[in-house]
Amino acid sequence: MRAVVQRVTHAKVTVDGQVTGEIGAGLMILICAMQGDSETQADQLAAKIAKLRIFKDDADKMNLSVRDIGGACLVVSQFTLAADLRGNRPGFSTAAPPTEAQRLYEYFTARLREEGLPTANGIFGADMDVELVNQGPVTIWMDTAT
């Protein structure tokens, strides 16, 4: 699985003018299931993100996790993270098929909740407007294949 994780002061996702997910301080997570991914990759990624220490402590060092600060996660599916950029028009053939991708997206979200993290979502496969304030900025790219 691939993810882009951003430390945010707040974030929200809107579909057809309706807010479907919104958080305050925490993590904006764009997630993509790749071909061949399974629950194992989702488990690994959720556990890693829950423990990722990218929030500042009292000494101004990135030493705290989203759980440590009482933050939340906003998870949005984004198959374009699978982009193959060999040409001028990206290809997405390495992304998991939609049915499997949705299943793993929902499973990943459930795993974050099991890690004790309040979690909001976009709508899988929808055209979404995502708004966020990236604090730092801090943006981390993660891939379970590497």
C-alpha positions in Angstrom: 0.0 0.0 0.0 1.1 3.6 -0.6 0.2 6.6 1.5 1.0 10.2 1.7 0.7 11.4 5.3 0.4 15.1 6.2 0.5 16.7 9.6 -2.5 19.0 9.7 -4.1 21.6 12.0 -7.4 20.7 10.3 -8.7 19.0 7.2 -12.0 18.1 5.5 -13.3 16.4 2.5 -16.5 17.5 0.6 -18.5 15.5 -1.9 -21.2 17.3 -3.9 -21.2 20.2 -1.5 -21.6 18.0 1.6 -18.8 17.5 4.2 -18.2 13.7 4.5 -15.2 13.9 6.8 -13.6 16.5 8.9 -10.9 16.6 11.6 -9.0 19.0 13.7 -5.3 18.4 14.5 -4.0 15.1 13.2 -3.1 13.4 10.0 -4.4 13.7 6.5 -3.8 10.3 4.9 -4.1 9.7 1.2 -4.1 6.0 0.6 -3.8 3.7 -2.4 -4.0 -0.1 -2.5 -1.7 -1.6 -5.0 -2.1 -4.9 -6.9 -1.1 -7.8 -4.7 -1.7 -5.9 -1.4 -3.6 -7.7 1.4 -4.6 -7.1 5.0 -0.9 -7.7 5.9 0.1 -4.5 4.2 -2.9 -2.6 5.6 -2.0 -3.8 9.1 1.7 -2.8 8.7 0.8 0.7 7.4 -1.9 1.4 10.0 0.5 0.4 12.9 3.3 2.4 11.5 1.2 5.5 11.0 -0.3 5.2 14.5 3.2 5.3 16.0 4.7 7.9 13.5 6.3 10.6 15.7 5.9 13.7 13.6 4.3 16.1 16.1 6.4 18.4 18.3 7.0 17.9 21.9 7.7 20.5 24.6 11.3 20.7 23.4 10.1 21.5 19.8 11.3 18.1 18.6 9.2 15.7 16.4 8.7 13.2 19.2 4.9 12.7 19.5 2.5 10.5 17.5 -1.0 11.4 16.5 -2.2 9.2 19.4 0.1 11.1 21.8 -1.5 14.5 20.9 -5.1 13.2 21.0 -5.4 13.8 17.2 -7.5 12.2 14.5 -7.0 10.9 11.0 -8.8 11.8 7.8 -8.4 9.0 5.3 -9.0 9.6 1.6 -8.7 6.9 -1.2 -6.4 8.1 -3.9 -5.6 5.6 -6.7 -3.4 8.2 -8.4 -0.7 7.4 -6.0 -0.1 4.4 -8.2 0.7 6.6 -11.2 3.2 5.3 -13.7 4.9 8.3 -15.1 7.0 6.9 -18.0 5.0 8.9 -20.5 3.2 12.2 -20.4 -0.2 10.6 -19.5 0.0 8.7 -16.2 -1.1 5.0 -16.1 -2.6 3.4 -13.1 -2.4 -0.3 -13.9 -0.5 -1.1 -10.7 -3.4 0.1 -8.5 -5.5 -2.7 -7.1 -8.8 -3.3 -8.9 -11.6 -1.1 -7.5 -13.5 -3.8 -5.5 -10.3 -5.0 -3.8 -9.0 -1.4 -3.3 -12.3 -0.4 -1.6 -12.1 -3.4 0.7 -8.6 -2.7 1.7 -9.3 1.1 2.1 -12.2 0.2 4.5 -10.0 -2.4 6.3 -7.2 0.1 6.7 -9.6 2.7 8.2 -10.9 0.0 10.6 -7.3 -0.8 11.7 -6.6 2.8 12.5 -9.7 2.9 14.7 -8.5 -0.3 16.4 -5.3 1.6 17.1 -7.5 4.0 19.1 -7.5 6.8 16.5 -10.6 8.8 15.7 -11.0 8.5 12.0 -13.1 10.2 9.3 -13.3 9.4 5.6 -13.9 10.6 2.2 -16.1 8.5 -0.1 -14.4 5.8 -2.1 -14.4 6.5 -5.8 -16.1 9.8 -5.5 -14.9 13.1 -6.9 -13.8 14.9 -3.7 -12.7 18.3 -2.7 -10.0 18.0 0.0 -9.0 21.0 2.1 -6.3 21.0 4.7 -3.7 23.1 6.4 -0.4 21.2 6.3 1.4 22.1 9.5 5.2 22.5 9.2 4.8 21.6 6.4 5.3 17.9 7.2 4.5 15.4 4.4 5.7 11.8 4.5 5.5 9.3 1.6 5.1 5.7 2.7 5.1 2.4 0.7 4.9 -1.1 2.2 6.7 -2.4 -0.8 10.0 -0.6 0.2 
